[in-house]
Amino acid sequence: MFDIQNYGSFIAAILIFQLIPGPGTFAILHATARNGVRAGFGAVFGTVLGDVIFMLAASAGLAALMKANPMLFMALQWVGAAYLCWMGLQLLFTPVGHDTAGLEPKRSGWIYFRKAVAVSLTNPKVILFFVAFFPLFIRPDSPSSTLVAMMVHVTLIGFLYQVLLVLAGNAVALRLRTFPLARKIATRVASLALIGFGIKLAANHR
């Protein structure tokens, strides 16, 4: 279908990739827990935009350039690792609100959109994933429309999964609002996860 080879396996692989928790997942859940569905959707659009940029860059050959210039890739890795750790530390030392509504101060979804874009773009390994992933399901003589169809599939499936993530995360957040200790624990776990991703990213290229 769409001239994509092993179409069923292609869809299954996308679903598995989406189910693996990553920095983008925690950015979405964090935004939803802090400011509700609107903030969560802002983070979703930011994450999707980051993935689209990486897919376009991969198709344009940026990944080949990064492989040919290890110092550039290493610099991007260190920037990404530092940014994730900084976000995690900022979240770790930010007091959790204890007002009667259980909500943090209201912030625009645009703020979480920008944060999610930054989280996505500071993980350069994603572009290498797309470079390795797409050739598995495309022939050398396939038209360029096949690559476009693959990018559309990844984008739509990722978007639908993340929307469900926001709705589920908001339902959980609504319950946690009446349990300040649970909210504090959830916030701390998210912060440690971000720091963990940053340290892992840095350790992988020592």
N, C-alpha and C positions, 0 to 999 in steps of 0.2 A: 504493500500500500504506500502511495506517495513515492514509489520507487525506493523505499527504505527496506533494506535487507533484514530478514528475521524480525519482522515488525512486532510480533508478540514479545520477543525477548527485549526489543528496544524499549517498549512501554514498561516492562517489568523492571528493567535496569533503571529507568528514570524514577520509578516509584521507590525502589530500594535506596537510590541516591538521596531522595527527598526525606526518607524515614531516618537517615543517619543524622543525629543531632550535630549541629555545627554552630559557629558563632552567630550566623543569621537567625537560627532558630531561637537562641537565647535573646537576641535583640528584639525579636517579635514578641516573645513571651514577656520580656521585661517591660516593653512599651505598653502592652495590653494590661499588665498587672498595675502599672503606675497610673495610667490615664484612660483605660477603657478601650472600647472597640475602635473608636476613631484613631487613637494613637497607634493601635495595633495595625490598622490598615495602612497608616502612614509608613510604618516599618516594613510592611509587606511590599508596598510599591517600591520602597528603597532597595530592599533585597532583590526584588525582581529586576530592577534597573541595573543593579550591580552585575547580576548574572548575564543580562543581555549585553552589557558592555564587554564582559569577558568573552562571551560567545562571538561577538562581532570581531573583537581583537584576535581571537584564536583563528577565525576564518581568514583574517587579513594577514596572518603570518607573524603576529607579534610573538607568539610562543616560540617560533623558530629563532627569532632575534634574541629572546631571553636565554634560550639554550646556548646560543652562540656567544653570549656575553654573561658568563656566570656571575661576574661582579655586580651587574645590574640586578639580576635575580636575587642575589644574596642581600643586596641593599633593600630591595622591596620586602624580602622576608623579615629583615630586622625591623623595618618601619612597621610592618603589620604586627609583628610580635609585640613591639613596644606599645602600639596603639591599643591592642586588645588588653594588655596588662594594665595600661593606664585607665581604660574604661572600667575594668574589674576593680581596681583599687578605689576609683572614684565612687563606684557603687557600694563597695565594702564599707567605706567610711561615711557614707551619706545616711543620716538618721532616717529611719522609717517613720512615716507619719502616723500619728495616733489620734487623729480627729474622729469625730463621731461618724462621719461618712466613710472613714477608712480610705479616703482617696488622697493621693499626693496633690500638691498645687497644680491647677489646671495648666496644661501646656498644649501648644498647637501640635497637630499631627505632623506639620511640616518639620518640626524639630526632630521628631523620631524618624521621619523620612530621611533627613540628612545624615543622622547617625547610622541608620541601616545601610545607606549607600557607602558610607565610610568604612563600616565593618566589612562589607562585601569586597570593596576594592582593596582592602589591606590584607587580603588572603590570596596572593598571586598563584598559589598552587591550583586554584580553581581553573585557571586558564589552561594549565597543563592537563587537567582532567578532561576538559572538553577536546583538546587536541588528541588525546589518547582514546576518548570515547567515541567520537563521531566516525572515525575511519572503520570501526568495527561493524557499522551498519550501512555503509555506502560503498559503491563500486567506483573504481578510478574513472570510469567513463560516464558516471551519473551527471545529470545536468545540475546547474547551480541551484535550481529550484528545490532539489532534494535536500540540500543543506539548509535552505530557508525553512522547509517543512520540518526538519529535525529541530531547528531552533524554536519554531513556533510550538512544537510539541512540548519541549522542555519548559518553555515559558508558561504555557497554559496549565500543564500539570502541576508545576511548581506553585503557580498562583492559586489554584484551587486548593492544594494541600495547605498552603499557608493561611488561606482564608478560614479553613476549618480549624487550623491551629489557633487563630485569633478567637474564634467563637468558643472553642473549648477552653482556651486559656482565660477568657473573660468569665465564663461560668465558674471556673475554679476560683478566680480572683474575687468574684462576688461572695463566695462562701468564706474565703480567707479574711475578708474585711472585718468579720466579727470575731476573728481570732488573731489579735496583734502578734502573739508569739509565733504563730504559724507563718504569718506574713514576713516577719523578721527572718525566720529560718529560710523561707523561700528566696528572699532577697539575697541573703548571704550565700546560699548555694549557687545562685545565678552569677554572683560576683566571682566566686571561686572558680566556676566553670570558665568564665572569660579569661581569668588569669591563667588557668590550666591550659587553655587553647593557645594563649600567647607563649607560654613556656615551651609547650610541645612544638610549636612552629619554630621557635628559636633553636631548640635542641636538635631538630631534624637536620639542620644544616651546619652544625658545628664542625 
